[in-house]
């Protein structure tokens, strides 16, 4: 389980919140390197559908993933509010395209709950939990699970032991 979800009661976490389509989501702000505007993206031939392409970020090549598509939503339509959250995966930087940035909120660990049971396994595997903050429900995403791109042999059906 992630460091965020195993914290002691009374400890807080800073969450970088954003919208993916109309869903309010968040990543642990400690794992976000920076947030950049969506600029020109170079397509990558034969890449998985959720890979928009690559961008050059101060001399580093960053793979950009359509986060909504990865979560099972329709393909993103880039707009002026679209942003890319830069996260590190091993020694590589990955960009997660979101529809718009919201705010950074501080949430106490004791306010976190497991994802609702009615969320499909296909989406729930990307969730660390949900919470209420400032009167809104926020879904905390698991960056590690999001960054695991499917290969041709990965089983994508619901696990039997669930």
C-alpha positions as CSV (number, residue, x, y, z in Angstrom):
1,X,0.0,0.0,0.0
2,X,1.3,3.5,-0.7
3,X,2.9,5.8,1.8
4,X,-0.1,8.2,1.6
5,X,-2.6,5.6,2.6
6,X,-0.6,4.1,5.5
7,X,-0.1,7.4,7.4
8,X,-1.1,7.6,11.1
9,X,-4.3,9.3,12.1
10,X,-3.8,13.1,12.5
11,X,-1.2,13.3,9.8
12,X,-2.1,15.4,6.7
13,X,-1.3,15.1,3.0
14,X,-1.1,17.8,0.4
15,X,-3.2,16.9,-2.6
16,X,-2.8,18.5,-6.1
17,X,-6.4,18.4,-7.4
18,X,-7.6,18.6,-11.0
19,X,-10.5,17.6,-13.2
20,X,-10.5,14.7,-15.6
21,X,-13.6,15.3,-17.6
22,X,-16.0,16.2,-14.8
23,X,-14.4,14.1,-12.1
24,X,-12.4,15.8,-9.3
25,X,-9.2,13.8,-8.9
26,X,-6.0,14.3,-7.0
27,X,-2.4,13.1,-6.8
28,X,-0.2,13.3,-3.8
29,X,1.5,16.7,-4.3
30,X,4.8,15.3,-3.1
31,X,4.9,13.1,-6.2
32,X,4.2,15.9,-8.7
33,X,7.4,17.4,-10.1
34,X,5.6,20.3,-11.8
35,X,2.5,21.3,-13.8
36,X,3.0,22.7,-17.3
37,X,0.7,24.1,-20.0
38,X,-0.1,21.9,-22.9
39,X,2.0,22.8,-25.9
40,X,3.0,21.0,-29.1
41,X,3.0,17.2,-28.6
42,X,4.9,15.0,-31.1
43,X,2.9,11.8,-31.8
44,X,4.7,8.5,-31.4
45,X,3.9,6.0,-34.1
46,X,2.6,2.6,-32.8
47,X,2.3,3.8,-29.2
48,X,-0.7,2.7,-27.1
49,X,-3.9,4.8,-27.6
50,X,-3.5,6.6,-24.3
51,X,-0.1,7.9,-25.2
52,X,-0.6,11.3,-26.8
53,X,3.0,11.6,-27.7
54,X,6.2,13.2,-26.3
55,X,7.2,16.8,-25.4
56,X,10.7,18.3,-24.8
57,X,10.8,19.7,-21.3
58,X,14.1,21.6,-20.9
59,X,16.0,19.0,-22.7
60,X,14.3,16.0,-21.2
61,X,11.9,13.9,-23.3
62,X,8.5,13.4,-21.5
63,X,5.9,10.9,-22.6
64,X,2.4,12.4,-22.3
65,X,-0.5,10.1,-21.4
66,X,-4.2,11.1,-21.7
67,X,-5.2,10.5,-18.1
68,X,-8.9,10.4,-18.9
69,X,-8.5,7.8,-21.5
70,X,-6.3,5.7,-19.1
71,X,-9.2,5.9,-16.6
72,X,-11.8,4.8,-19.1
73,X,-13.2,8.2,-20.1
74,X,-13.5,9.3,-23.7
75,X,-10.4,10.8,-25.5
76,X,-9.4,14.3,-24.2
77,X,-10.2,17.4,-26.2
78,X,-7.3,19.8,-25.5
79,X,-8.4,23.2,-24.4
80,X,-6.8,26.4,-22.9
81,X,-7.3,25.0,-19.4
82,X,-5.6,21.6,-20.2
83,X,-2.4,21.0,-18.2
84,X,0.2,18.3,-17.9
85,X,1.2,17.0,-14.5
86,X,4.8,15.8,-14.6
87,X,5.5,12.8,-12.4
88,X,8.7,10.7,-12.1
89,X,8.5,7.0,-12.9
90,X,11.9,5.4,-12.1
91,X,14.4,7.5,-14.1
92,X,11.8,8.7,-16.6
93,X,9.4,11.7,-16.5
94,X,5.8,11.1,-17.5
95,X,3.2,13.7,-18.2
96,X,-0.4,13.2,-17.3
97,X,-2.8,15.3,-19.4
98,X,-5.7,16.7,-17.3
99,X,-8.6,18.9,-18.4
100,X,-8.0,21.6,-15.8
101,X,-6.1,22.2,-12.5
102,X,-8.1,23.0,-9.4
103,X,-6.1,23.6,-6.2
104,X,-3.8,22.1,-3.6
105,X,-5.7,20.9,-0.5
106,X,-4.5,19.6,2.8
107,X,-6.4,16.5,3.9
108,X,-6.1,14.5,7.2
109,X,-5.5,10.8,6.7
110,X,-8.4,9.9,8.9
111,X,-10.8,11.4,6.4
112,X,-9.9,8.9,3.6
113,X,-12.2,6.0,2.7
114,X,-11.8,3.1,0.4
115,X,-13.2,3.6,-3.1
116,X,-16.9,2.9,-3.4
117,X,-17.9,-0.8,-4.1
118,X,-19.8,0.2,-7.2
119,X,-16.7,1.4,-9.0
120,X,-15.6,-1.1,-11.7
121,X,-12.3,-2.9,-11.1
122,X,-11.0,-1.4,-14.4
123,X,-11.2,2.0,-12.7
124,X,-10.8,1.1,-9.0
125,X,-7.3,-0.3,-9.6
126,X,-6.2,3.3,-10.2
127,X,-7.8,4.6,-7.0
128,X,-6.1,4.9,-3.6
129,X,-9.2,6.2,-1.9
130,X,-11.8,9.0,-1.7
131,X,-12.4,11.8,0.7
132,X,-14.4,14.9,1.3
133,X,-12.6,18.3,1.4
134,X,-14.3,21.7,1.3
135,X,-17.6,20.0,0.6
136,X,-16.4,18.1,-2.5
137,X,-15.6,14.5,-3.0
138,X,-12.0,13.9,-4.3
139,X,-10.7,10.7,-5.7
140,X,-7.0,10.1,-4.9
141,X,-5.3,8.4,-7.8
142,X,-2.5,5.9,-7.5
143,X,0.2,7.3,-9.9
144,X,2.1,4.0,-9.8
145,X,-0.8,2.0,-11.2
146,X,-1.6,4.7,-13.8
147,X,1.9,4.6,-15.1
148,X,1.9,0.8,-15.7
149,X,1.2,0.8,-19.4
150,X,-0.5,-2.4,-20.5
151,X,1.5,-4.7,-22.6
152,X,0.1,-7.2,-25.0
153,X,0.1,-10.1,-22.5
154,X,-1.3,-8.3,-19.4
155,X,-4.6,-9.7,-18.2
156,X,-7.2,-6.9,-18.0
157,X,-10.2,-8.8,-16.7
158,X,-11.2,-8.5,-13.0
159,X,-9.1,-10.6,-10.7
160,X,-10.9,-13.7,-9.3
161,X,-9.8,-13.1,-5.7
162,X,-11.6,-9.8,-5.4
